Amino acid sequence: MNIEELKNRDFEKEFIFSASRSGGPGGQNVNKVSSKVELRFNVFLSEALTENEKSLVLNKLKNKINKENELILISQVDRSQLGNKEAVINKFYDLIANALTVQKKRRSTKPTKASKLKRLEVKKIRGYIKKLRGSANESSGL
């Protein structure tokens, strides 16, 4: 599924944001400013997803979903709250797009005739090289 298609569905009215103090770079600013952003999205109660899509998301992202069926994402890469909010929203859309993408079923194929012949030719060459490794006495049978 395309990220642009997902952005048209109006997920953002269902987002719940919270901010807290972030670790990492920023000096004394870290101790004063709540720049870490946490996004919570209730998959089960979402109106933007169909029932089939909800089950796909719940199965594929089960490690990021808590017992209340909330998808929880955190961003603290930026020193500003706005930057982290944008980062966590982009992370959300990437995750949902990957979860809703259905993998193509792999069809098994047989080796081609050319690849079989090439394999046999390589085996013959390798066998010939190994045959040459023996000493003159061993190959004559003495």
C-alpha positions in Angstrom: 0.0 0.0 0.0 1.2 3.5 -0.8 1.9 6.0 2.0 0.2 8.8 0.1 -3.0 6.7 0.0 -2.8 6.2 3.7 -2.3 9.9 4.4 -5.7 10.6 2.6 -7.5 8.3 5.1 -7.4 10.9 8.0 -5.6 8.7 10.6 -4.4 11.8 12.3 -7.7 12.5 14.1 -7.2 9.2 15.9 -3.7 9.9 17.1 -3.0 10.5 20.8 0.3 12.3 21.4 2.1 12.7 24.7 5.5 14.4 25.3 8.1 13.8 28.0 11.7 14.5 28.7 14.1 13.0 26.3 17.6 11.5 26.8 20.5 12.0 24.5 22.1 15.2 23.2 21.0 18.6 24.1 22.9 19.6 27.2 20.9 21.3 30.0 18.1 21.7 27.5 17.3 18.0 27.9 16.5 18.5 31.6 14.0 21.4 30.9 12.2 20.6 27.7 9.8 17.8 26.9 10.9 16.9 23.4 10.3 13.1 23.3 7.0 12.4 21.5 4.9 9.2 22.0 2.2 8.4 19.5 -0.7 6.0 20.5 -3.1 4.7 17.9 -5.9 2.3 18.9 -6.0 -0.2 16.0 -9.2 -2.0 17.2 -11.2 1.3 17.4 -9.9 2.9 14.2 -12.4 4.1 11.6 -9.7 4.6 9.0 -9.0 0.8 8.7 -11.2 -1.9 7.4 -11.7 -5.1 9.5 -9.4 -7.0 7.2 -6.7 -4.3 7.5 -7.1 -4.3 11.3 -6.4 -8.0 11.5 -3.4 -7.6 9.2 -2.0 -4.8 11.4 -2.7 -6.6 14.6 -0.9 -9.7 13.4 2.1 -8.1 11.7 2.8 -5.5 14.4 1.9 -7.5 17.5 5.2 -6.7 19.2 4.5 -2.9 19.1 0.8 -3.3 20.2 -0.1 -3.4 23.9 -3.0 -5.2 25.5 -5.4 -2.3 24.9 -4.8 -2.8 21.1 -2.8 0.5 21.0 0.1 0.8 18.6 2.8 2.8 20.5 5.6 4.6 18.7 8.2 6.8 20.2 10.6 9.4 18.7 13.4 11.3 20.4 15.8 11.8 17.5 15.3 15.5 17.2 15.9 18.2 19.8 12.5 19.8 19.2 9.1 18.4 20.0 7.8 19.4 16.5 10.6 17.5 14.8 9.9 14.4 16.9 6.2 14.7 16.2 6.8 14.7 12.4 9.3 11.8 12.8 6.9 9.6 14.7 4.0 10.3 12.2 6.3 9.3 9.3 7.3 6.2 11.3 3.6 5.4 11.8 2.8 5.6 8.1 5.8 3.5 7.1 4.9 0.8 9.6 1.2 0.7 8.5 2.2 0.7 4.8 4.5 -2.2 5.3 2.0 -4.1 7.4 -0.7 -3.7 4.7 1.5 -4.8 1.9 0.8 -8.4 0.9 3.8 -10.4 -0.2 3.6 -12.2 -3.5 3.4 -15.9 -3.3 6.6 -17.5 -4.5 6.3 -19.9 -7.4 8.9 -22.7 -7.4 10.7 -23.1 -10.7 12.8 -25.9 -12.3 16.4 -25.4 -13.4 16.8 -24.7 -17.1 18.5 -27.1 -19.4 21.4 -24.7 -19.9 22.0 -24.5 -16.1 22.0 -28.3 -15.8 24.5 -28.7 -18.6 26.7 -26.0 -17.1 26.6 -27.7 -13.7 27.6 -31.0 -15.2 30.4 -29.4 -17.2 31.8 -27.7 -14.0 31.6 -31.1 -12.3 33.6 -32.8 -15.1 36.3 -30.1 -14.9 36.5 -30.3 -11.1 36.8 -34.1 -11.3 39.6 -33.9 -13.9 41.5 -31.4 -11.8 41.3 -33.7 -8.8 42.4 -36.7 -10.9 45.6 -34.8 -11.8 46.4 -34.2 -8.2 47.5 -37.8 -7.6 51.2 -38.8 -8.0 52.4 -40.8 -11.0 52.7 -44.0 -8.9 49.1 -43.8 -7.6 47.6 -43.4 -11.0 49.4 -46.3 -12.6 48.2 -48.7 -9.9 51.6 -49.7 -8.5 
